[in-house]
Amino acid sequence: MRKQIQADLSNIADVLRKETLNYKELSESINEFQEIVSGIHSFRKDGEIESLHFDNGMALGTSYAAMCLKDCMRTKMFVKGIIEAIDTLASKSMGAIHILYAGTGPYATLLLPVLAKYSSERVKCSLLEVNASTFESMKAVIKECGFEDFVVEYIHADATQFEIDNPKSIDILVSETMQRALDSEQQVPIVMNLLPQLRSDAILIPEKIDVSAVQMRIDWMHATKTGDAFCKQLGSVIELSRNEIERMTAGLKHGEQIQFSSKVFTVSSASLKTHNELSLLTEIQIFDTTWLRTFDSGLTVPKGVYSFSDDTEKEFKFKMQYVVDGDPGVRIERQ
């Protein structure tokens, strides 16, 4: 049974890692993936649906976290990027590659097909999850798939506070604990806590998340989704990447918190005649040339934040700042 599951997951990984996109094939593979993991662990509709709330964001309830698998392009691009990162390190003749997966969800979705492509001598993983129900489900899935030999450690802890016992052993940090525009969940505080503990050459996945302010076309739903055809770029609001975190933490005293800088954007009256909705766009560089671009995924659908309606005769200014609190996100103030 376990060998069959591993063979099926290996075949699914082969589809997910392809450069070309056959959406029918991808959809069928995602459905098969869903059947495999839900056959191991299904969910009640009571306590397992409740999300956990912290002073720096939300951790999804088990049932909600399980649904993330169904975002086909998200699952494809993350699995593809992780495989590419492993192969990049493997080409340097390293020993076992150690992955820290923070926020595994109930199925360890982004890693499960990956493990089917490698031996436990080549890839090791530490699995970190804060939700108790989710944590127990993830362990059951790993066991049922026969991947226990890959696991260095199961960690039930808050990834935003967790101190890694042997941080120099980690080669890749994976965390996808986010919604569009980096709203609500703990992606930012997780990366801000864990990444600075790692070696400077450790790979972060996703490598970069950029949330930018744009003006959307009035008819953006029907416009070509390439270049500036559907929007006008105003500028980046927040970038989450190794380079940016290193820049922001340089010179910080021990215990001092990172504050994201505010940005002021000007919207001209002339531009409002064609682009009258202020939105936030999210683009995600998973690894190297593997990206989730605007509209590819639920994570990268534009978030409308202000509609100018018929008020197009004057200039507007907006101050935007990303804030980490109980409900993380971009705060917007009209000037």
N, C-alpha and C positions, 0 to 999 in steps of 0.2 A: 504493500500500500504506500509506504513512504517513498519507495523508489519510483513509483508511478507519479506521485505528487511532484517529486523533484524533476522528473522528466517533463511533466506538463509545465512546470514553472520555468524550466530551461527553454522550452519552446516559446513560451510567452515572452521571456526576455529577448529571444531572437527577433520577435516582432517589434518589441518596444525599442530596441536599439537601432533599428533600420534608419538609414538616412532619408529614404523616400517614405512618403505617407500614403498608405492605402487605408482610407478611413473605415471601410467595411471590415478589413482584416484586423485593424486596430480595435474596433468596437467588439468584434467577436472574441478577441484575446482578452479584453478587459472583462467581458461577461464571464468568460471561462475562469479568469482570475477570481472574480467575485464569487463564483460558485464553489471554487476550491476552499477559500478561506471561510465563507459563511457556512460551508458544510462542516467545518471544524468547530466554529463557535458562532452561534446566533445570539441575538440580543433580545432581552425583554424590553418593554416600553415604559418601564417605571424609572427606577433610580439610575439606570444606565444612560438615560438621555440627558441627565442634568450636567451642565457644565460647571467647572470650578472657577471661582472668581478670586483673584488676588489683587494686591495693591499695585501691581504692574501689568495687569492684563488677565485674560481669560484662557483657561485650558478647556478645550471642547469635551463635552460628554462623550462617552464611549460610542454610542449609536451615531452621533453626528460625525465623529472622527472616522468611523467606518465608511461613511458615505463619500469621503474624499477620493477613494479609489475610483469612483465612477467618473471623475473628471479626467477624461481619456488623455488629453494632451498633457495635462499636469503629470499624470503617472508616467506616460511615455518619456517625456523630456527629463524628468528627474532620474528615472532608471537609466536612461541612455547616458546622462551626464555622469552618474556614479560609476558606471562601467568604464566610461572613457577616462575618468580620474584614476581608477584602479589600474587600468592598462598603461596609463602614463607613468605611474609610479613603478609598475612591474617592469617596464622597459628599462628602468635604471638599475635592475638586478637587486632590488631590495629583498629583504626577507618577508615575513608575513606582514601584510598591510592591515593596520588596525583602524577600524572605523568607529567613531563615537556617534551614535544616532540618538539625538535628543528630541523627544517628542515622537515616540514611535507610532502612536495610535494603537488600536487593538490588533492590527495585522502586521505591523512592521512593513507596511505596504511598499515603501520605496526601496527596501533592502531584500525582501523575500525573493523576487525573481533573480536578483543579483547573486545571491548566495548559491543559487542553482547552477551558476556558470563557473564556479571556482571550487577549489578544494579548501578544506579547513586549514591546510598548511599555508595556503596563499593569502586567505582573507580571514581576519578575526574581527569581532565586533563587540562593543559594549553598548547595551540598550538601556536608555534612560527615559523614564516616563513618570509623571506626577500623579495621574489619575489611577486610583487603586484598582478599579474595575477594568480599566483599559490595560493596566500592567499585567493583571492575571490572564486576561485574554491573550495578550501578546506572547506571554510565556507558553501558554497552551498551544498556540499556533506554531511557534518555533519548535516545540517538542514534537508535535504531530507531523511536521514536515521533515523531521529528522535532521535539523540544523543545530542541535545543541552543541556539537563539537566546535562550531564557529564562535560560540559565545564566551567571551572572557568574563563578563560580569553582567548581571541583571541589576539595574539600579532604580529603586523606587524613591524618587526625590524630585525636588523643584529645581529644574535646570537653570533657573535664573539666580539661584543661590549656591548651587552645587560646586564643591571644590574637588577637582579631579585628583585621585590619589597618585597617579603616575602620568602627568600630562605630556611628558616628552615622548611617551609611547604612541600617542595618537597621531595618525597620518592624515586622516580625513575627518572633518566634522560635518555631519549632515543634520540639518534642521529645517523642516518645512512646517512651521507653526504660525501660519499667517492667513489673512484674508486680503482682498484687494485693498490697495492704498495703505497696507500695513495696519489695518484697523483691528482693534479689539484684542487680538491674540498676542502672544508673548515672543514673537520672532525677534524683535529688537533687543529686549533685555536678556534673552537666552544667548544670542550671539555676543552681546556686549560682555556677558559674564564668562562664557566658555572660551571664546577665541583668544583673548589675551593670555590665557593660561597655557596655550599650546606653543609649539615650536614655530618660528617665523616662517618655515617652509611647509607647514601643515596646510592642506587644502580645505577651504571653506566651500560648502555646497548648500545653497546657491552662492556663487562667487560674488554676485552683486545684485542688489534690488534697488531700482531707481523709481521713485514716485515723483512725477512732475506735474506742474500746473499747466493746463491748456485751455484754449477756447475751442469748443466744439462747434461744428457747422450746424445750422438750423436743421438741415436734412441729413445729419450725420449717419442716421440708421441706413440711409440708402446710398451714401457716398462711398467711393473707392477707399478701401482701408489700407492705403499705402502712402508713404511720404507725408506731405502736409495736406493731402486732399480732404481729409475729414476734420482736421484740427490745426490750430496755430499754437506752437510751443511758446510758453511764457518763461519756463525755467524749472530747474530741479528744486524740489522741496526737501527731500531727504534721499541720501544714498547710503545704503548699508553694504559695506564691503570692508575687506581687510585694510586697504589703504586709508579709507575714511576713518575707521575706528582707530587706527594707529595715529592718524593726524589729530583726532579729537582727544585722545588720551595722553598725548605727549605733554608733559609738564603738570599733569594732574597730581595732586597730593593724595596720599592713601586715604580711602574712604570718601573722597570727593566724587560727586556724581557728574556724569556727562550731561550737558545741556545742549540740545540741538539749537542752532542759530535760527532766528526768524528771517524770513525773506519777504520783501515787498514787491508786488507785481502790479504793473499798470496796464489797464485795459482801455484802449483808445475807442472813442465813439465811432470812428470810421469802421473799425473792425467788427463792431457789433451788428452791422447791417447784414453780415453773412455768418458770423460766428457768435451766437448770443447765449451760449451756455458755458459756464465755468466748470471744469471737471478736473479730476485727478486721474492720471494715467500711471499704470504700473507695468514696468518691464523687468524681466528676471533673467539674468545670465546664470544658467545652471553651472556650466563648466565650459570654458574656452568658447567654442563657436556654437554651443547648444544653448538656445534661448527660448523663453516663452515671451512672445511679442504681444502687443495689444490685440485683444479679441481672441487669442489662442485658447484661453482657459478662463474659468471663473475667477482665477486669481488676477487676470489682466484685463477684465472688462472695465471700461471707464466708470468712474464714480462721479455722477453729477453733484455739484455742491452749491451752485448758485445759478438761477435763471434770470436773465436780464429782461425777459418779456419784451414789452414795447418801449422800454426805457433805453433808447439807443442814441440819445442826443448829447450825452455827457461822458466824460472820462471817469473811470473808476480805479480805485487803488485798494488792494487787498494785502493784508499781512498774514503770512502762513508760517506755522511752526509745528514741528512734530513734538508731541509730548508723551512721555511714558508715565502713566498713572493707572488708576483702576480701569480706565477705558482708553487705551492708547490710540493715538491717531493724530491726524493733522488738524490743528485748531486754526480756524479762519476768522479773521476780523476785518470788516470793511472799514476803511480809513475815511 
